[in-house]
C-alpha cells in the first residue's frame, strides 16, 4: 500500500490512547482502510472500509486472535464489522472526518469563505444603513466630557431609539457650541437620563450669567456642574 494518513493531536485525548493493543489495532485499521471505493470479488468496498479476517488482523498486528477480539469489542463506537460466509468487512466509522481528502477540504474551505463573505457583506450593508445614526463611541467622543461609568452609559445609550439618537446627533454639536467649556456641561448621564436633546439651546451669554449667579449662591460647586 502507498500513501499516508493524517493523525490529529486530539487523538492524545482519545479514551483508548493509553491501551497499547487497542490503539495499535485501531491505527492499523485506519492504515488498511480504502482511501477510495474499490471493487473486490464482485463487491464494492467503500472508502473507509477494508476486507480482512480475525486471523489476518492477528498476523498483521502480532496480536493473538483473542486479543484482536477483545480490542474489537472495545472499538464498537469506532469500527463497524460486517461479516459474511466469505469475508469480513471492517468500516472505520469516522474515516471521512479523520482523513479529509483535498476535494473535501477545499469544498469545506470554499463553503466557509462564502459564509464569511456573506457575513462581511451583511455587516457592511448594516453599517451603511446605520451611517446616519450616532454610535455610543461617537457620542462619547463628541460630547467630550468623560465622567461617570462608561459601561452604564453605553447600556443607557443602547436603550435609546434610533430616532432619538438622530436628535442627539443634531443637538450635541449645537449644545457644545453654546457651552464650549466641557467642565460646565451636563454630565453625560444627566444629558441622557433627562433626554436633554429635547431641550432648547440656551445662548452662551445667558448660560454664563446663570452659572455665575449659582456659583455665588451655592456652597457646593459640584451641584452647579451637575445642573449644567
N, C-alpha and C positions, 0 to 999 in steps of 0.2 A: 504493500500500500504506500501511496505517496501523499505529499501534502502535510498540512499541520492543523492543529486545533487551537482554539482560544481558551484560555483559562482566566476567569475573573478572580480578583483578590477576595471577593465576597465568599469564595469557596473556603477561605480560612475560618469563616463563621458557621460553616455547614455542620449540622448535628453529627455527621458520621466522619468528620475530618480526622478525628483522633482514633478512629478504628482502622488500623492498617489494612486488614483484609477487605473490609467493606469499601474503603477508599480506593484500594487497588483495583477491585473488580469494577467499581463504577467508572473510574478513569479508563479502564480497559474497554468498557462498553462504549464510551464516547469516542475512543480512538477507532473502534471497529465499525461504528455506525456509518451508513452510507451518507455521503455528502449530497448526493442527488439520487433520484429514483433510478432503480436498475432492475432489469429482468433476470429472473433466476428460475430455471426449470419450469417455465410457463407461468410463473407468478411475478408480480411486481413488488419488489422490496423497496419501500419508500424511503425518502430522506429521513435520517434519524433512526433507521431500522437496520438490523443485520441478522443473518441466518447463523445459527450456532446450535450447540447442544451442551448439556452439563459436562460431558466428557471433554469436549473441545475447550470450554472455559477453564476446566481444571488443568488441561495440558498447557494452555496458553498463559495462565496466571501462576502456575505452580502451586495452586491451592488444591486441596483434596475435594472430591465431589461433594462430600458432606459440608465442607467449609463454603463451597460455592452455594449450596442450597441455603445455608444459614444466612449468607450475605444477601442473597436474592430476597429472602423473606424480609430483611431489614430495608430493602430498597423498593418496597411496594409503591411508594409515592414518587419514585424517580424512574422506575422501569415498568414497562408493560410486557408481559410474556404471553405469546400466542403459540400454542403447541398443536401440531398435527401428528398423524401417524408417521409422517415422513421427515419432518423437521420442526425446529423451534425458531420463532422469530422474536427477537427482543427489540423493543422500541424504547429509545430514550425520550421520555415524555416531554421535556423542555428543550429538546435539541435545538430548535429554531431560536430559542432565547439564548442558549449557550453559544451557538455557532452561527450568528448572523452572517450571511454572505454579503458581498458588496452591493448587490442589487437591492437587498432588503434594507441595508444600512442607508444607501443613497435615497431610497424611497422614503424612509423614516425622516432623514435629514431634510429632504425636499418638503415633506408634509409639515415639519416643524418650521421651516423657513417661511412657507406660505402662511401658516398660522401667525407667526411673528410679524410678517409683513402686513397681514390684515389687522393685527392689533395696533401696529405702528400707525397705519393709515387711519384707523378709527380714532386713535388718540390724537393724531394730528388734526383730523376733522373736528374733534371735540374742542381742541384748543382754538381752532379758527372760529368756531361758533361762539366761543366764550371770550374772544378778544376784547369785546366791549365791556365785559364785566370785570370789575376791580377785584383782584385776589386779595387774600388777607395780607400776604407779604408785601404786596404793592401798597396796601393801605398803611401797614405798619411803617414802611419806609417813607411814604409820602407825608404821613401825619408827623413823623419825626419827633415824637415826644414819648420816648420808650420807657415808660414806667408801668409797673403792675406786672402781673403774671401773663406772659405771652401765650402760654398754653391755654389758660382760661379765656383769654381774649379771642384766641383763634376758634375755640368752641362756640363762643358767643357769636362771632362773625359768621360761622358756618350756619347758624340758625336764621340768619337774616336773608330775606328773599332777594332774588336777583334784581327785582325792580328797585328795592331799597338800596342795593349795592350800587346800582346805576346812579341813584340820587347821591350816595356818598361820594362817588367818583366826581360828580359835578360840584358838590358842596365843599369838599375838603380844600381844594385849591383856593376858593374864594375865602374860606374861613382862615386859612393860613395867611393869605394876603392881608386880611383885616387884623390878624394877630401874629405878626412875624416873630415875636419873642416866644419861643416854644414853651419856656417855663411858666408862662402865664396862660397857656391854652388849657382847655379842659383836659383832664386825664383821658386817655383812650377809653377806659372803662366807662367813665361818665358820659363821654360822647356817644358810645354805642348803646349803653343802657337807657339813656334818656332820649334816644333817637334824635340826636341834635342836628342831623342832616335836614330835619324839617324846620329848624329854627331860621329866623330871618338873620341875615348877616348884619351885624351892628358896625357902624363906622368906627375906624380906629380912634378918632378923637373922643367919641363917646365912651369907648372901652377904657381909654386911659383915664378919663375923668372918674368913672365909676371905680376903677381899680385904686386910684389914689385915695378916694374917699373911704373905701373899705379898709385900706391899709392904715389909715389914720384912726379908724374907729374899731378895728379888730386887733386883739392881742395875739390871735392865732393866725399867723401868716399862712399856715397850711390850709386854713379854711378859704382864704382868698384864692389860692391856687386851685382848690377843688371846684370853686364856683366858675372859674374861667378856664 
